C-alpha cells in the first residue's frame, strides 16, 4: 500500500472516532452540516445558506487549492458533513483521494464544476480533468453554482427551501449587478491594451468573457514551477506586445513574476508589477476582497487601472 494511502486511512479512522460527537452537535442545532473547499464556494454557500446551516470552509485567504492537502482536522470536518460542496474538475487535486474515501461517511458530495456543460468549458491537454477548472471567473457559471447549491440545500432541508430560494435569487441579482459594473469598467480600456500577464493561467475564463489575451507563466496548475525558458519566452512576448504591467497573485509566490520583471528589464524594456490579483482564493475574511463580488471588482479595477 502506498504511504499516502495508508496516511489517509489512518486519518479517516481517526475522523470516524470523533464523528459521533460532530453528529450530536449538528442534531442539537437541527441544521445541515455543510463543508466547502475553496473560499469562493464558501462565500457562495454562505450567501445562500445563511444562518440556516452550519458552514465550515477548508481553505482560507491565500490558499492554493492545487497544492492543498487535507489535515486530520479537515478529514474530520468532511466525514461529519451532510453535504460537501467543492469545485471539481481536478482543481482540488490532492483532495481527490480523500473525497473517494468519503462516500460511505457523508450523505452527499457536490462537485459544482462537474455540473457545467463540458462543451462550453475551456479544454486543456495539460490538466488532469482535461478542462480548465478556474470556472468561477465566468460569472454565468457562478450563477449556475448558485442554482445547484439552492437545489441541493432545498432537497436536504425542505423546511427551509423557500428561504434558500429567496437567498439564491437575491444573490444572483447581486451577481447581475456585478457583471454590469465590471463591463462598464473594462469598456474604458482599449482592446489593444487588454493583455493580462499573470503567474499562472487562472484567468482564461475571464479573458474569454471580456476580450483579454491572457498569458500565464506557469500554466493552469501551480504544481509545476516555471523554468528559465518559460521566463525568457514570456519576457519576449511582453516586449513584442509592449505590455506595460504584469501581475502577481495572492495564492502564488511572487518570486516567479519578479523573475519575469527582471528578465524584461534586462532587455531594456520597462514593465511594472501592476498589483496582486486574487485568483484561486479570496482575500482575508471581513474585508471587501474576502467576498466573491468584492474580489472580482478589485481584480478588474486593478487590471484596468494598471494597463491604462
MARDOMI-465496 format. One record per residue (C-alpha): residue number from 1; x, y, z. Coordinates in pm, whole numbers, plus 50000, padded with zeros to 5 digits. Layout:
N
{resi=NUM	x=X	y=Y	z=Z}
...
//
This chain:
308
{resi=1	x=50000	y=50000	z=50000}
{resi=2	x=50131	y=50348	z=49917}
{resi=3	x=50239	y=50560	z=50211}
{resi=4	x=49993	y=50836	z=50116}
{resi=5	x=49707	y=50588	z=50104}
{resi=6	x=49795	y=50450	z=50448}
{resi=7	x=49815	y=50801	z=50587}
{resi=8	x=49465	y=50887	z=50469}
{resi=9	x=49322	y=50561	z=50604}
{resi=10	x=49466	y=50639	z=50947}
{resi=11	x=49326	y=50992	z=50932}
{resi=12	x=48994	y=50856	z=50810}
{resi=13	x=48967	y=50613	z=51103}
{resi=14	x=49054	y=50893	z=51344}
{resi=15	x=48778	y=51104	z=51193}
{resi=16	x=48527	y=50826	z=51237}
{resi=17	x=48616	y=50804	z=51606}
{resi=18	x=48502	y=51164	z=51663}
{resi=19	x=48219	y=51166	z=51411}
{resi=20	x=47951	y=51078	z=51666}
{resi=21	x=48033	y=51396	z=51863}
{resi=22	x=48002	y=51607	z=51548}
{resi=23	x=47672	y=51447	z=51457}
{resi=24	x=47536	y=51507	z=51808}
{resi=25	x=47619	y=51877	z=51775}
{resi=26	x=47451	y=51900	z=51435}
{resi=27	x=47147	y=51713	z=51564}
{resi=28	x=47107	y=51958	z=51854}
{resi=29	x=47120	y=52260	z=51626}
{resi=30	x=46885	y=52100	z=51374}
{resi=31	x=47092	y=52249	z=51093}
{resi=32	x=47265	y=52089	z=50798}
{resi=33	x=47638	y=52045	z=50848}
{resi=34	x=47796	y=52180	z=50528}
{resi=35	x=48165	y=52176	z=50434}
{resi=36	x=48319	y=52366	z=50141}
{resi=37	x=48666	y=52370	z=49990}
{resi=38	x=48768	y=52697	z=49822}
{resi=39	x=48690	y=53038	z=49969}
{resi=40	x=48485	y=53132	z=49660}
{resi=41	x=48250	y=52840	z=49716}
{resi=42	x=48237	y=52908	z=50090}
{resi=43	x=48124	y=53265	z=50023}
{resi=44	x=47859	y=53146	z=49778}
{resi=45	x=47717	y=52885	z=50017}
{resi=46	x=47717	y=53140	z=50300}
{resi=47	x=47507	y=53375	z=50088}
{resi=48	x=47255	y=53102	z=50012}
{resi=49	x=47251	y=52912	z=50342}
{resi=50	x=47291	y=53199	z=50585}
{resi=51	x=47230	y=53103	z=50947}
{resi=52	x=47013	y=52810	z=50840}
{resi=53	x=47321	y=52588	z=50803}
{resi=54	x=47639	y=52507	z=50993}
{resi=55	x=47912	y=52602	z=50743}
{resi=56	x=48282	y=52519	z=50755}
{resi=57	x=48528	y=52617	z=50480}
{resi=58	x=48855	y=52430	z=50449}
{resi=59	x=49063	y=52686	z=50258}
{resi=60	x=49117	y=53042	z=50369}
{resi=61	x=49273	y=53353	z=50215}
{resi=62	x=49583	y=53299	z=50005}
{resi=63	x=49546	y=52920	z=49997}
{resi=64	x=49637	y=52745	z=49671}
{resi=65	x=49378	y=52469	z=49604}
{resi=66	x=49608	y=52300	z=49353}
{resi=67	x=49854	y=52215	z=49630}
{resi=68	x=49621	y=52187	z=49929}
{resi=69	x=49648	y=51871	z=50139}
{resi=70	x=49388	y=51761	z=50393}
{resi=71	x=49481	y=51768	z=50759}
{resi=72	x=49333	y=51536	z=51021}
{resi=73	x=49101	y=51820	z=51119}
{resi=74	x=48986	y=51861	z=50759}
{resi=75	x=48905	y=51492	z=50728}
{resi=76	x=48704	y=51511	z=51050}
{resi=77	x=48503	y=51800	z=50906}
{resi=78	x=48447	y=51618	z=50577}
{resi=79	x=48348	y=51294	z=50748}
{resi=80	x=48092	y=51471	z=50966}
{resi=81	x=47936	y=51672	z=50682}
{resi=82	x=47586	y=51625	z=50550}
{resi=83	x=47692	y=51796	z=50227}
{resi=84	x=48033	y=51874	z=50075}
{resi=85	x=48046	y=52141	z=49805}
{resi=86	x=48368	y=52159	z=49604}
{resi=87	x=48484	y=52290	z=49267}
{resi=88	x=48585	y=51966	z=49100}
{resi=89	x=48745	y=51948	z=48755}
{resi=90	x=49053	y=51838	z=48949}
{resi=91	x=49112	y=52182	z=49100}
{resi=92	x=49149	y=52028	z=49445}
{resi=93	x=49379	y=51762	z=49303}
{resi=94	x=49535	y=51646	z=49629}
{resi=95	x=49192	y=51606	z=49794}
{resi=96	x=49058	y=51361	z=49534}
{resi=97	x=49179	y=51058	z=49728}
{resi=98	x=49012	y=51186	z=50043}
{resi=99	x=48682	y=51254	z=49863}
{resi=100	x=48683	y=50899	z=49727}
{resi=101	x=48704	y=50765	z=50083}
{resi=102	x=48418	y=50988	z=50199}
{resi=103	x=48140	y=50810	z=50007}
{resi=104	x=48045	y=50586	z=50297}
{resi=105	x=48071	y=50862	z=50556}
{resi=106	x=47881	y=51154	z=50408}
{resi=107	x=47537	y=51186	z=50251}
{resi=108	x=47625	y=51399	z=49950}
{resi=109	x=47922	y=51540	z=49761}
{resi=110	x=47859	y=51809	z=49503}
{resi=111	x=48136	y=51891	z=49254}
{resi=112	x=47988	y=52213	z=49120}
{resi=113	x=48222	y=52243	z=48821}
{resi=114	x=48135	y=51892	z=48706}
{resi=115	x=47772	y=52000	z=48661}
{resi=116	x=47856	y=52258	z=48396}
{resi=117	x=47814	y=52179	z=48028}
{resi=118	x=48155	y=52039	z=47934}
{resi=119	x=48108	y=52150	z=47575}
{resi=120	x=48131	y=52512	z=47688}
{resi=121	x=48441	y=52472	z=47906}
{resi=122	x=48796	y=52559	z=47803}
{resi=123	x=48981	y=52238	z=47726}
{resi=124	x=49332	y=52154	z=47838}
{resi=125	x=49552	y=51861	z=47744}
{resi=126	x=49784	y=51957	z=48029}
{resi=127	x=49538	y=51933	z=48318}
{resi=128	x=49413	y=51612	z=48481}
{resi=129	x=49043	y=51681	z=48416}
{resi=130	x=49112	y=51788	z=48054}
{resi=131	x=48937	y=52116	z=48138}
{resi=132	x=49048	y=52447	z=48284}
{resi=133	x=48898	y=52433	z=48637}
{resi=134	x=48904	y=52809	z=48710}
{resi=135	x=48539	y=52841	z=48611}
{resi=136	x=48440	y=53097	z=48880}
{resi=137	x=48587	y=53371	z=48660}
{resi=138	x=48286	y=53328	z=48433}
{resi=139	x=48002	y=53488	z=48630}
{resi=140	x=47744	y=53293	z=48429}
{resi=141	x=47898	y=52971	z=48556}
{resi=142	x=47900	y=53106	z=48911}
{resi=143	x=47526	y=53174	z=48880}
{resi=144	x=47481	y=52808	z=48787}
{resi=145	x=47675	y=52720	z=49103}
{resi=146	x=47420	y=52924	z=49300}
{resi=147	x=47130	y=52733	z=49149}
{resi=148	x=47297	y=52398	z=49223}
{resi=149	x=47358	y=52499	z=49587}
{resi=150	x=46998	y=52618	z=49628}
{resi=151	x=46863	y=52291	z=49487}
{resi=152	x=47090	y=52072	z=49697}
{resi=153	x=47018	y=52253	z=50024}
{resi=154	x=46645	y=52254	z=49948}
{resi=155	x=46643	y=51880	z=49883}
{resi=156	x=46822	y=51806	z=50211}
{resi=157	x=46632	y=52064	z=50415}
{resi=158	x=46288	y=52112	z=50253}
{resi=159	x=46156	y=52311	z=50551}
{resi=160	x=46389	y=52596	z=50455}
{resi=161	x=46363	y=52559	z=50079}
{resi=162	x=46173	y=52887	z=50033}
{resi=163	x=46442	y=53074	z=50224}
{resi=164	x=46721	y=52911	z=50024}
{resi=165	x=46546	y=53006	z=49701}
{resi=166	x=46493	y=53364	z=49814}
{resi=167	x=46857	y=53398	z=49919}
{resi=168	x=46972	y=53246	z=49591}
{resi=169	x=46760	y=53485	z=49386}
{resi=170	x=46887	y=53784	z=49584}
{resi=171	x=47248	y=53674	z=49535}
{resi=172	x=47201	y=53622	z=49161}
{resi=173	x=47066	y=53977	z=49139}
{resi=174	x=47388	y=54096	z=49303}
{resi=175	x=47589	y=53896	z=49050}
{resi=176	x=47387	y=54057	z=48769}
{resi=177	x=47480	y=54399	z=48909}
{resi=178	x=47845	y=54291	z=48938}
{resi=179	x=47850	y=54186	z=48575}
{resi=180	x=47709	y=54517	z=48462}
{resi=181	x=47956	y=54714	z=48674}
{resi=182	x=48269	y=54534	z=48560}
{resi=183	x=48170	y=54550	z=48193}
{resi=184	x=48147	y=54926	z=48231}
{resi=185	x=48494	y=54942	z=48386}
{resi=186	x=48651	y=54718	z=48122}
{resi=187	x=48499	y=54918	z=47838}
{resi=188	x=48724	y=55209	z=47941}
{resi=189	x=49030	y=55002	z=47845}
{resi=190	x=49105	y=54986	z=47469}
{resi=191	x=49101	y=54631	z=47331}
{resi=192	x=49462	y=54653	z=47213}
{resi=193	x=49568	y=54702	z=47576}
{resi=194	x=49377	y=54402	z=47708}
{resi=195	x=49677	y=54173	z=47757}
{resi=196	x=49682	y=54011	z=48101}
{resi=197	x=50010	y=53852	z=48212}
{resi=198	x=49989	y=53665	z=48545}
{resi=199	x=50169	y=53398	z=48746}
{resi=200	x=49954	y=53109	z=48616}
{resi=201	x=49664	y=53060	z=48375}
{resi=202	x=49379	y=53118	z=48621}
{resi=203	x=49212	y=53391	z=48415}
{resi=204	x=49126	y=53220	z=48086}
{resi=205	x=48750	y=53230	z=48151}
{resi=206	x=48783	y=53596	z=48247}
{resi=207	x=48974	y=53659	z=47925}
{resi=208	x=48717	y=53478	z=47714}
{resi=209	x=48431	y=53673	z=47874}
{resi=210	x=48587	y=54019	z=47846}
{resi=211	x=48814	y=54006	z=47541}
{resi=212	x=49151	y=53978	z=47717}
{resi=213	x=49452	y=53795	z=47583}
{resi=214	x=49558	y=53603	z=47895}
{resi=215	x=49908	y=53463	z=47932}
{resi=216	x=50022	y=53276	z=48243}
{resi=217	x=50379	y=53198	z=48338}
{resi=218	x=50309	y=52860	z=48499}
{resi=219	x=50018	y=52719	z=48301}
{resi=220	x=49688	y=52605	z=48453}
{resi=221	x=49826	y=52440	z=48766}
{resi=222	x=50075	y=52580	z=49014}
{resi=223	x=50201	y=52229	z=49088}
{resi=224	x=50469	y=52270	z=48819}
{resi=225	x=50704	y=52564	z=48860}
{resi=226	x=50803	y=52786	z=48572}
{resi=227	x=51151	y=52734	z=48427}
{resi=228	x=51408	y=52968	z=48277}
{resi=229	x=51279	y=52905	z=47925}
{resi=230	x=50924	y=52997	z=48034}
{resi=231	x=51052	y=53325	z=48178}
{resi=232	x=51251	y=53408	z=47864}
{resi=233	x=50964	y=53317	z=47632}
{resi=234	x=50716	y=53533	z=47820}
{resi=235	x=50958	y=53824	z=47861}
{resi=236	x=50995	y=53839	z=47483}
{resi=237	x=50616	y=53828	z=47445}
{resi=238	x=50586	y=54126	z=47681}
{resi=239	x=50839	y=54324	z=47478}
{resi=240	x=50689	y=54232	z=47142}
{resi=241	x=50341	y=54338	z=47258}
{resi=242	x=50456	y=54644	z=47454}
{resi=243	x=50289	y=54523	z=47773}
{resi=244	x=50326	y=54785	z=48047}
{resi=245	x=50215	y=54587	z=48354}
{resi=246	x=50222	y=54229	z=48481}
{resi=247	x=50050	y=54087	z=48787}
{resi=248	x=50130	y=53867	z=49085}
{resi=249	x=49864	y=53650	z=49251}
{resi=250	x=49776	y=53629	z=49618}
{resi=251	x=49792	y=53247	z=49624}
{resi=252	x=50114	y=53209	z=49421}
{resi=253	x=50467	y=53307	z=49538}
{resi=254	x=50558	y=53646	z=49392}
{resi=255	x=50913	y=53538	z=49304}
{resi=256	x=50802	y=53399	z=48965}
{resi=257	x=50664	y=53731	z=48847}
{resi=258	x=50956	y=53920	z=48999}
{resi=259	x=51189	y=53700	z=48794}
{resi=260	x=50985	y=53782	z=48485}
{resi=261	x=51001	y=54154	z=48562}
{resi=262	x=51380	y=54133	z=48596}
{resi=263	x=51412	y=53943	z=48266}
{resi=264	x=51212	y=54207	z=48081}
{resi=265	x=51409	y=54495	z=48229}
{resi=266	x=51734	y=54317	z=48143}
{resi=267	x=51630	y=54357	z=47780}
{resi=268	x=51582	y=54733	z=47826}
{resi=269	x=51205	y=54725	z=47829}
{resi=270	x=51014	y=54894	z=48110}
{resi=271	x=50742	y=54690	z=48281}
{resi=272	x=50586	y=54726	z=48625}
{resi=273	x=50412	y=54487	z=48861}
{resi=274	x=50060	y=54625	z=48841}
{resi=275	x=49942	y=54473	z=49164}
{resi=276	x=49836	y=54149	z=49325}
{resi=277	x=49528	y=53972	z=49189}
{resi=278	x=49307	y=53723	z=49367}
{resi=279	x=49297	y=53409	z=49156}
{resi=280	x=49248	y=53078	z=49342}
{resi=281	x=49142	y=53230	z=49673}
{resi=282	x=48960	y=53535	z=49810}
{resi=283	x=49109	y=53800	z=50035}
{resi=284	x=49104	y=53798	z=50414}
{resi=285	x=48774	y=53734	z=50588}
{resi=286	x=48600	y=54053	z=50690}
{resi=287	x=48743	y=54258	z=50403}
{resi=288	x=48570	y=54358	z=50079}
{resi=289	x=48808	y=54132	z=49887}
{resi=290	x=48708	y=53847	z=50118}
{resi=291	x=48385	y=53813	z=49918}
{resi=292	x=48346	y=53688	z=49562}
{resi=293	x=48186	y=54012	z=49446}
{resi=294	x=48447	y=54227	z=49619}
{resi=295	x=48730	y=54014	z=49482}
{resi=296	x=48603	y=54038	z=49125}
{resi=297	x=48556	y=54416	z=49144}
{resi=298	x=48901	y=54464	z=49298}
{resi=299	x=49067	y=54249	z=49030}
{resi=300	x=48903	y=54433	z=48743}
{resi=301	x=48988	y=54778	z=48884}
{resi=302	x=49348	y=54672	z=48946}
{resi=303	x=49389	y=54528	z=48596}
{resi=304	x=49228	y=54817	z=48410}
{resi=305	x=49400	y=55093	z=48608}
{resi=306	x=49742	y=54932	z=48561}
{resi=307	x=49706	y=54856	z=48191}
{resi=308	x=49576	y=55202	z=48107}
//
